Amino acid sequence: MRTYSVGSNTVGASGIRPASKLADEVRAEMAIKYLRETDLSLDEVAAALGFNEVANFRHAFSRWTKATPGKFMNMHGPHTTAEDS
């Protein structure tokens, strides 16, 4: 089974992650949750996470997980079985 890492432990000089990095990490975690556990379309997931364009969501998701949303859903979506993974 492939694992997907989200974010890094990078912190600023103050020892605190920038708010934009935290927001990006939360979006990544929510995207993974939505794609694994719901039947939402990519358009619906993108909108729920605040993306104006699904293409921007696809790009961000690929950056976060090193997989396209479609490939991720095929491997880990709500309708996959243990044999599919």
C-alpha angles and dihedrals in degrees: 000000000000119000125213122213121208123203128335139253092258113141133180126250089274091059091248126110114241113258092240090056091050091049090050091051092050091049090051093050092047092048091053091048093049093048094046099043109028141054092229116140120240088255091055094046091048092050093046089055093048100256115145093202129037089219089063090050091050091051093048093046091051089050092050099045107017088237133090116250090246094053090045092052091048090053101036109013125128093266099052122104131214088262091058095057 
